[in-house]
């Protein structure tokens, strides 16, 4: 998913939830269905509310321009590689997400489609320059830089991440930057070295799921507690930075656990939060447990605001980098993301003052 590395000819191990074995009986005997085929039959259909609207007007023009730049320069982004449902919306607002430090991860989380290996290829020393060039060619106003886990490196890749961001900032001084970081294997010294004077607007790290499900959903080296410690420490190191995290739902959690997780996250001083629906990347990954209706996501949006989060995006199609630039604007006092030309991905019970006035005029 990185746009710098050539395809690597190696076996890519996807994290799976059980092995695939199929037993066939003899003539006239029944065939035992394999775990894989069983999961295929159990896979849930997407609900009717899984839809989003396309941008229009200036947003559509900007999306087309960004798309042309991507094609003309042979660039790749997480937005396209992950088939994000919000790519039109984000590109139409000059925001894109890039993944650095390789195409494969050293961890095997059961929700993630990124390939897993014990020892990835060496870091590309040209990556900072290539990343800065790509951001420039796409004509972005806001860029999210996300990373794979690099547990094979003593600092978890921190200095490489730092080099990439500094190079992007140097060559694109007007572009807002957000780092969606790994947990650096809990290395707080590496986190300190990474964030020292780093030209960022937002430091993000995803807790992914409620604490009880860590052992089911995430690699054994990751945990809700460790993720919270990274977020809490990042805020202590750089109080000027906004911090952000994301929760997936539909993995087996209860509504009460979502509320408790949000309370813990806010208690760690996190400023911004996104909540979205988990979707099974393949039949080998964890199955979807449930599809909460949009009204439930609106309830979570309201509760997050009551807790004091400065920016919130909650909805079935919300992803961790959803409207990242606009979410930053909301966090510093701008209009809530959910009221700005809504595409249906995020839902809320709030209205902007302008729309409320318009509604009153229409009803008079």
C-alpha positions in Angstrom: 0.0 0.0 0.0 3.0 2.2 0.0 3.6 4.1 -3.2 7.4 4.0 -2.9 8.2 0.3 -2.7 8.3 -2.1 -5.7 6.3 -5.2 -5.4 8.2 -7.6 -3.1 8.3 -11.2 -4.2 7.8 -12.9 -0.8 5.1 -14.9 0.8 2.5 -12.6 2.4 0.8 -14.1 5.4 -2.6 -12.7 6.1 -3.7 -12.9 9.8 -6.5 -15.5 9.9 -8.9 -16.7 12.6 -8.6 -20.4 12.0 -7.0 -22.8 9.6 -8.6 -24.0 6.4 -9.1 -27.7 6.3 -11.6 -29.6 4.1 -12.4 -33.2 4.6 -14.2 -35.2 1.9 -15.8 -38.5 2.6 -16.0 -41.4 0.2 -18.8 -42.3 -2.2 -22.1 -41.4 -0.8 -20.7 -39.8 2.4 -21.3 -36.2 3.4 -18.5 -33.6 2.8 -17.4 -31.6 5.8 -17.5 -27.9 5.0 -14.2 -26.1 5.5 -13.9 -23.3 8.0 -13.3 -20.9 5.1 -16.5 -21.9 3.2 -18.4 -21.8 6.4 -17.3 -18.2 7.0 -18.3 -17.3 3.4 -21.8 -18.6 4.0 -22.0 -16.7 7.3 -20.8 -13.4 5.9 -23.3 -10.7 6.5 -24.7 -8.5 3.7 -24.2 -4.8 3.9 -27.2 -2.9 5.3 -29.2 -0.5 3.1 -27.6 2.6 4.8 -24.2 1.8 3.4 -24.1 4.6 0.8 -22.5 8.0 0.4 -23.1 10.8 -2.0 -20.6 12.1 -4.5 -19.2 15.7 -4.4 -20.5 18.4 -6.7 -19.4 21.8 -7.9 -16.0 22.9 -6.7 -15.4 19.7 -4.7 -16.0 17.6 -7.8 -13.6 19.7 -9.8 -10.9 19.4 -7.2 -11.4 15.6 -7.0 -11.0 15.4 -10.8 -7.9 17.5 -10.7 -6.4 15.4 -7.9 -7.3 12.2 -9.7 -5.6 13.5 -12.9 -2.4 14.3 -10.9 -2.4 10.8 -9.4 -2.7 9.2 -12.8 -0.3 11.5 -14.6 2.5 10.9 -12.0 1.8 7.2 -11.3 1.1 7.8 -7.6 -0.6 5.5 -5.1 -2.4 6.4 -1.9 -4.0 4.5 0.9 -7.3 6.1 -0.2 -7.3 4.1 -3.5 -5.5 1.0 -2.3 -7.9 0.5 0.6 -10.9 1.5 -1.6 -12.0 4.0 0.9 -15.7 5.0 0.4 -14.8 8.6 1.2 -12.1 9.1 -1.4 -14.2 11.5 -3.5 -15.0 13.6 -0.5 -11.5 13.8 0.8 -9.8 14.4 -2.5 -12.4 17.0 -3.3 -11.2 18.9 -0.2 -7.5 18.5 -1.0 -6.8 15.7 1.6 -5.1 12.3 1.0 -3.5 9.6 3.1 -0.2 7.9 2.4 1.4 4.8 4.1 5.2 4.8 4.6 7.8 2.3 5.9 6.9 -0.5 3.6 4.0 -2.6 2.2 4.0 -5.2 4.9 3.6 -5.1 8.7 5.4 -7.0 11.5 2.1 -7.6 13.2 -0.9 -9.8 12.5 -4.0 -8.0 13.6 -7.1 -10.0 12.7 -9.0 -7.0 11.2 -6.3 -5.7 8.9 -5.7 -6.6 5.2 -2.0 -5.5 5.2 0.4 -8.4 4.7 2.5 -9.7 7.6 6.1 -10.7 7.7 8.7 -11.1 10.5 11.4 -9.2 8.8 10.3 -6.6 6.2 12.6 -5.0 3.7 15.0 -2.3 4.8 13.6 1.2 4.9 13.9 3.2 1.7 16.3 6.1 2.3 14.6 7.9 -0.7 11.2 7.7 0.8 11.2 11.1 2.5 12.0 12.9 -0.8 9.5 10.8 -2.8 6.8 11.4 -0.3 7.3 15.1 -0.3 7.3 15.0 -4.1 4.0 13.1 -4.2 2.3 15.5 -1.8 3.4 18.4 -4.0 2.3 16.8 -7.3 -1.2 16.0 -5.9 -1.6 19.7 -4.9 -2.9 18.8 -1.4 -3.8 21.2 1.4 -3.7 18.4 4.1 -1.9 15.1 4.2 -2.2 12.2 6.6 0.9 10.0 6.9 0.2 6.6 8.2 2.7 3.8 8.9 3.0 0.1 9.2 4.4 -1.4 12.5 8.1 -2.0 12.3 8.9 -4.0 15.4 12.1 -5.2 13.7 13.6 -1.8 14.2 15.0 -0.6 17.7 13.0 2.6 17.6 9.9 1.1 15.8 10.7 3.3 12.8 10.3 6.6 14.7 13.3 8.4 13.2 12.3 7.4 9.7 8.8 8.7 10.2 10.3 11.9 11.5 12.5 12.2 8.5 9.6 11.8 6.1 7.4 14.4 7.8 10.2 17.0 8.1 10.9 16.6 4.3 7.3 16.9 3.4 7.0 20.1 5.6 10.1 21.6 4.1 8.9 21.2 0.5 5.2 21.8 1.2 5.2 24.5 4.0 1.5 25.3 3.5 0.3 21.7 3.8 -1.2 20.6 7.1 0.3 17.3 8.3 -1.1 14.6 10.5 0.8 11.5 11.6 -1.2 8.3 12.2 1.5 6.5 14.1 2.0 3.0 15.4 2.5 2.3 19.1 6.3 2.1 18.6 6.0 -1.1 20.7 5.5 1.1 23.7 8.9 2.8 23.3 8.3 6.2 24.9 11.9 7.4 24.3 11.4 6.8 20.6 8.1 8.7 20.8 9.9 11.6 22.4 12.6 11.6 19.7 9.9 11.5 17.0 7.8 14.4 18.3 10.6 16.8 19.3 9.9 19.9 17.2 8.1 17.9 14.6 6.0 20.1 12.2 2.6 18.4 12.8 -1.0 19.6 13.4 -2.3 16.2 14.7 -0.7 13.2 16.3 -3.0 10.2 15.8 -2.9 6.6 17.0 -5.8 4.2 16.9 -7.0 2.1 19.9 -9.0 0.1 17.3 -11.4 -1.7 19.6 -12.7 -1.9 23.2 -10.2 -3.3 25.8 -11.9 -6.7 26.2 -11.4 -7.5 22.5 -7.7 -6.7 22.3 -6.8 -10.4 22.5 -9.3 -11.3 19.7 -8.8 -8.4 17.3 -5.2 -7.1 17.7 -1.8 -8.6 17.6 -0.5 -9.8 21.0 2.0 -6.9 21.1 -0.8 -4.3 21.0 -3.3 -3.3 23.6 -5.8 -0.6 24.5 -3.7 0.3 27.6 -0.5 0.6 25.6 -2.2 2.7 22.9 -3.7 5.0 25.6 -0.2 5.5 27.1 1.2 6.5 23.7 -1.6 9.0 23.3 -1.3 10.4 26.8 2.5 10.7 26.6 2.3 12.4 23.2 0.1 15.1 24.7 2.5 15.5 27.6 5.5 15.8 25.2 3.7 18.2 22.8 0.8 19.9 24.5 0.5 22.1 21.4 -0.5 19.1 19.2 -4.0 17.8 18.9 -4.3 14.1 19.5 -6.7 11.8 17.8 -7.9 8.1 17.9 -10.4 5.8 16.3 -12.7 3.0 17.4 -14.2 0.3 15.2 -17.5 -1.2 16.1 -19.1 -4.5 14.9 -16.3 -6.7 16.4 -18.3 -8.1 19.3 -18.4 -5.2 21.7 -21.5 -4.0 23.5 -22.8 -0.4 23.5 -21.8 -0.1 27.1 -18.2 -1.0 26.3 -18.1 1.7 23.5 -19.2 4.3 26.1 -16.6 3.1 28.6 -13.9 3.1 26.0 -14.7 6.7 25.0 -14.6 7.7 28.7 -11.1 6.2 29.0 -9.9 7.8 25.8 -11.1 11.2 26.8 -9.6 10.7 30.3 -6.2 10.3 28.6 -6.6 13.8 27.2 -7.3 12.8 23.6 -8.9 15.7 21.6 -10.5 14.1 18.6 -12.2 10.8 17.9 -13.7 8.9 15.0 -16.0 5.9 15.2 -16.7 3.7 12.3 -18.1 0.3 11.2 -15.7 -2.6 10.9 -15.9 -4.4 7.5 -14.3 -7.8 7.0 -11.5 -7.4 4.4 -11.6 -11.0 3.4 -13.2 -14.3 4.4 -10.0 -15.1 6.4 -10.4 -12.1 8.7 -12.7 -11.7 11.7 -16.3 -11.7 10.7 -18.6 -8.7 11.4 -20.6 -9.2 14.5 -23.2 -6.5 14.0 -24.1 -3.4 12.0 -25.3 -0.7 14.4 -27.8 1.6 12.7 -27.0 5.2 11.9 -29.1 6.4 14.9 -26.8 4.5 17.2 -23.7 6.2 15.7 -25.5 9.6 16.2 -26.0 8.7 19.8 -22.2 8.0 20.1 -21.5 11.3 18.4 -23.6 13.1 21.0 -22.0 11.3 23.9 -18.5 12.0 22.6 -19.3 15.7 22.4 -20.7 15.6 26.0 -17.4 14.1 27.1 -15.6 17.1 25.7 -14.0 15.9 22.5 -13.2 18.9 20.4 -13.9 17.1 17.1 -16.0 14.0 16.4 -16.9 11.9 13.3 -19.2 8.9 13.9 -20.9 6.9 11.3 -21.0 3.6 9.4 -18.7 4.7 6.7 -16.3 6.8 8.8 -12.7 5.8 8.7 -9.8 7.0 10.9 -8.7 9.6 8.4 -12.2 10.7 7.4 -12.2 14.4 6.5 -9.0 14.8 8.4 -8.4 18.4 7.4 -11.9 19.4 8.3 -11.8 17.5 11.6 -8.7 19.5 12.5 -10.5 22.7 11.6 -13.4 21.7 13.9 -11.0 20.9 16.7 -9.7 24.5 16.6 -13.1 26.1 16.6 -14.5 25.6 13.1 -17.9 24.2 12.1 -18.5 20.6 13.0 -17.5 18.2 10.2 -20.9 16.5 10.1 -22.7 19.8 9.2 -20.4 20.7 6.3 -21.9 19.4 3.0 -22.8 16.1 4.5 -22.2 13.0 2.4 -23.9 10.6 4.7 -20.7 8.9 6.0 -20.9 10.6 9.4 -24.1 11.2 11.3 -25.0 13.5 14.2 -27.9 15.1 16.0 -26.5 18.6 15.7 -27.1 21.3 13.1 -25.0 24.2 12.3 -26.5 27.6 13.2 -26.7 28.5 9.5 -28.7 25.4 8.7 -30.9 25.8 11.7 -31.8 29.3 10.7 -32.5 28.1 7.1 -34.8 25.4 8.5 -36.7 27.9 10.6 -37.2 30.2 7.5 -38.4 27.3 5.4 -40.9 26.3 8.1 -42.2 29.9 8.6 
